[in-house]
Amino acid sequence: MSELHQKLDELFRLVCSAGSPPVPERFLITEVGPKDYKDAHPVIDTSKLMPEQEYVDRFSHLVGAGYPWLNLSYYGLLGGVGLVVVELPAAAPTPGTRQPRTSVNYSGPVKAVRDAGWDVTGYVVLAGDVPDPPVSEKP
């Protein structure tokens, strides 16, 4: 099992312990940084949404890049598909500097998303069309 899938399992155990979220059969993953917000709402570039299988190598790279932390967040449902976002810190790792292993933190949907039946469309700002992702396995 990849490190990404292990972290996704931990994320969903945490989210499920706080309630009963719908667990979709398909998930898409993307990244946001501090500049990817508009009026306190994350801007999701839909052209960068990836099925988890395609994100495995990118996640391994981020974890080994020397960031002090990454936040793995289950935002909720986007058109019936689970949206997982990797939130990045403001500062990029310094090239050539060896940092300790990156801490991966977890968070679940904001209250407004949970109150909307786990639908993220009222919380995130979408940039582009939502693609129809290939079917993938649950993490």
N, C-alpha and C positions, 0 to 999 in steps of 0.2 A: 504494500500500500504506500502511495506517495505521501510525502510530508503534507502536501496540500490536502489530500483526502483525510489524513489524520486530524488536521486542524479543523477541517469542515465538520468532521464527526464531533469534535469537542465543542465547536460553535453551536451545533444543533442540539447537543445535550443541554447546553446552557440555556438556549432559547426555549426549549421544551420544558425545562424545569421551572420557567417563569410563566408558563401558560400552555395553551394548546394551539400552536400555530399550524396552519395547513402546511404540509410538507409536499411540495410539488415533485413531480418526477423529473423535471428539467430545471437546470440552474444556469444562470449566466453570471460571469464575474467581470468586474471592471475595476479601475483604480480612480481615486480622486485625491487631489492634494489640496492644500489650504487655499489656493487660488481658484479652485473649481466650485465656487459657491456664488449664488446670486440671492441676495436678500435672505441669507442664512439657510438657503436650501441648496443641497448638492446638485450640481449640473452633471448629468450623465450623458456622455457622448456615446450614442447608441452604436456608432460605427466601431467602437472599441469593446463592445460586449463580446465575451468569449465563453463557450461551453467549458466546464471545469477541466475536461480532459486536455483541452488546448492550452489551458492556463498553467498546467503543472510545472513546466520548465521555467516560465516567467516567475512564478511564486518562489521556486527554489533559488533563482537568481536574486530576488529581492531579499530573501531571508539571509543569504550569504553576502550581501553587498555592504553590510556594515551600518545599516540604519539602526538607531537606538531602539525603535519600536515600529511595528505595523499594527494597524487595527483591522481585524477581520470582522466585518459587520454584515449580518443578515438584515437587509433593508425591508424585505417583504416581497410581495408579489407584483410583477409587472406583466400584465396580460396573461396571468395564470402561470408564469414562469418565475421561479425564485431568483431574486436579485441579491447577489453577494458582492459587497464592495470592499476593496482593500484600500484603506485610508492611509495615506503616506504623510510622514512628517514634513515640515517646511524645509528643513535643511537636508540636502543630499549628502550621502557619505563622502568623506574626503578621499580622493583617489590615493592609493598607496598606503593608506592607514589601515592597520588591522584592528578591527573592533570586535568586542565580544559578540557572541551569537545574538541575533536580533530577537527581542521579546515580541511575541505575537499575542496581542490582546483581543478580546472578543466583546461584541455588543450586538444587541438585537434591535428591532424596529423601535422608533420613537412612538410615544403614546398615540399621536394623531394617526399613525399608520395602523396600529393595532385597532384603534377605534373605527377605522374605515375598512375593517375586514381584511386587514393586512395588505391592502392595495396601496402601492407607493405613488401612484400618479398624482395625488394631491400634495405630496411632500417633495418629490424630486422635480428638477427642471430637466426635461428631455431635449437633447440637441440631436435631431435627426429622427428617422423612422425606426421603430422597433422591429428588428429582424425576426424572422421565424427560425428559431434555432433548431439544430438537429436534436433528436431525442438522445438523452444521455442518462446514465444511471444515477440513482441517488447516491450522495456521498456516504 
